[in-house]
Amino acid sequence: QVQFVESGGGLVQPGGSLRLSCVVSGDIFSTRVMAWYRQAPGKERELVAQILRTAIGNYVDSVKGRFTISRDNAKRTVYLQMNSLKSEDTAVYYCNFFPPSNSWGQGTQVTVSS
C-alpha cells in the first residue's frame, strides 16, 4: 500500500518561507504525477500544485509566483517551496498522486501568523 509522509511545516510570519517534503513508498514514483493539496479549517481539501513526470509544474492561481513544486525521483520525494506566505495559506498540507489515491498521509501543518 502506498504511503505518504509529509514534513517541513511550522509557524511562520507573513512574508516568510517554508519548504515542505513528502517521501512516497509502496508504489512506483517516477512515472506518477505528484501533487500537493491543502485543507484549511472549515474548508474542503484543495489542489495546490502538481508536477508531471517531465518536472513541469502547474499551480492554482492563488499560489502562482510564490510556490514551486519539484521532485527527486531517486529519493522518491516531492517538495513544495513556499515563499511570500500569506495568512490564507494556513492549512494542513498533504501530498498524493494526481488524481489522488484513497491513501492520505498525516499531513503537515502550516500556520502563517504574526
Protein Blocks (a to p, Z undefined) as FASTA:
>chain_A
ZZdddehiacddehiacddddddehiafklpccddddddehiacddfbdcdfkopacddf
klgokaccdddfklopacdddehiafklgccdddddddddfbdcebjaddddZZ
